[in-house]
């Protein structure tokens, strides 16, 4: 048999592979277009500000009927409540904090994956699946499916946080008949039926909700589009809120206490692993860059020594250069500390640079307003938690003030230790630098910082996370995700460090050796 038919088959297979991905992309776009049209059209969906669903719920195990409430509101508010006998739960995202209330009535802020899942739910429901690119949703075609014995098409909706929703569209009505995603730490599956038009938009009047192993049947008795929904619906219940202390005084105490904290930190060393992932223009992540370092603190500054890149130890030559860099950094810090100790003040140029770059307490207090104060437990410690958001009445003058005024988020404070133990801050709108000519930080750019209480004396970093989305010089868009994990904290007495010491010069043989378990500090 000739090899020619085999070559022909290979060519056909190659052509099919080449067109498969574009066809899937077309399928996703076609399914979305059909859904938008069936849901009232772009005009009707884009006018939606709020959606409310209220109804009665009965579990399939025969429990007594209860009540179900679901509210979403632009731009990113989400509220879901179930009350049935001794079973109840509330989950909400108020634009800054994700929180829940369990059946015992305990209310707490959700962090980590659980918090991100609620934030993703708020993004998903408020997007109406319109303008996926603008809403930073990556929607892909999964394939044909069956829902309750009927043909359906399955799409995957991926969020910037990494959360993924499986969404099923009925082949005949083109409306959503099923959603599947983890929400608030629970695997959740929702099936929709009995759609009826409300203000030109079809809404489901029968819902089957499965959370874990429990299944609830919901009859929607009230469905509304653009009915007024107040912000208090999404906020922490009043009973959980407390009186905020004098924040100006508290922040100044924290600032004044920083010097004492810096001295305690100088007794600790540890290891950190930094992972950075940059994204291609099409949203596909590049291979992560992973760097492992040892570190210690000197004069309030973290001094790090790189030891591995992507799992590989540094070469002798690279290690020599790294040690030389660390020595120079230590010398510069020593000189700066000595200068401050001698003069007792900073020079005018240094002072001006810090003023231009620093986010002062006063600026933070003026540019932001603080809401939902509550007391919670975080890593076994009592903390004060509150949300912050832009103050619309504040008139920003400097670049720093303009940046602060775009921030929203949550802050956790240990009032006893006088330290910030967790911060989750993000830009609620774009931040243009030089009118956008130099850079345009995109809405959603985010930073998360966490600390852990060590030896019952000081909060030390344990985790940092950054999601940066910026357009530079009106042309290049850069999207980077980065995480830093701190571990292996070891305490030592500063007086004993003379046995470790620092190399006298980069040419010293010790300068070319691997870092000690506790990184070297100056004598």
HELIX and SHEET records of a PDB file:
HELIX    1   1 UNK A    4  UNK A   38  1                                  35    
HELIX    2   2 UNK A   41  UNK A   46  1                                   6    
HELIX    3   3 UNK A  112  UNK A  127  1                                  16    
HELIX    4   4 UNK A  231  UNK A  233  5                                   3    
HELIX    5   5 UNK A  238  UNK A  240  5                                   3    
HELIX    6   6 UNK A  247  UNK A  265  1                                  19    
HELIX    7   7 UNK A  316  UNK A  343  1                                  28    
HELIX    8   8 UNK A  348  UNK A  357  1                                  10    
HELIX    9   9 UNK A  361  UNK A  367  1                                   7    
HELIX   10  10 UNK A  399  UNK A  404  1                                   6    
HELIX   11  11 UNK A  494  UNK A  499  5                                   6    
HELIX   12  12 UNK A  509  UNK A  512  5                                   4    
SHEET    1   A13 UNK A 107  UNK A 110  0                                        
SHEET    2   A13 UNK A  98  UNK A 101 -1                                        
SHEET    3   A13 UNK A  87  UNK A  93 -1                                        
SHEET    4   A13 UNK A  77  UNK A  84 -1                                        
SHEET    5   A13 UNK A  66  UNK A  73 -1                                        
SHEET    6   A13 UNK A  50  UNK A  59 -1                                        
SHEET    7   A13 UNK A 214  UNK A 225 -1                                        
SHEET    8   A13 UNK A 201  UNK A 211 -1                                        
SHEET    9   A13 UNK A 186  UNK A 198 -1                                        
SHEET   10   A13 UNK A 176  UNK A 183 -1                                        
SHEET   11   A13 UNK A 164  UNK A 170 -1                                        
SHEET   12   A13 UNK A 150  UNK A 158 -1                                        
SHEET   13   A13 UNK A 138  UNK A 147 -1                                        
SHEET    1   B 8 UNK A 312  UNK A 313  0                                        
SHEET    2   B 8 UNK A 301  UNK A 309 -1                                        
SHEET    3   B 8 UNK A 289  UNK A 298 -1                                        
SHEET    4   B 8 UNK A 268  UNK A 278 -1                                        
SHEET    5   B 8 UNK A 476  UNK A 491 -1                                        
SHEET    6   B 8 UNK A 458  UNK A 472 -1                                        
SHEET    7   B 8 UNK A 439  UNK A 441 -1                                        
SHEET    8   B 8 UNK A 431  UNK A 433 -1                                        
SHEET    1   C11 UNK A 312  UNK A 313  0                                        
SHEET    2   C11 UNK A 301  UNK A 309 -1                                        
SHEET    3   C11 UNK A 289  UNK A 298 -1                                        
SHEET    4   C11 UNK A 268  UNK A 278 -1                                        
SHEET    5   C11 UNK A 476  UNK A 491 -1                                        
SHEET    6   C11 UNK A 458  UNK A 472 -1                                        
SHEET    7   C11 UNK A 446  UNK A 454 -1                                        
SHEET    8   C11 UNK A 419  UNK A 427 -1                                        
SHEET    9   C11 UNK A 407  UNK A 414 -1                                        
SHEET   10   C11 UNK A 381  UNK A 390 -1                                        
SHEET   11   C11 UNK A 368  UNK A 378 -1                                        
END                                                                             
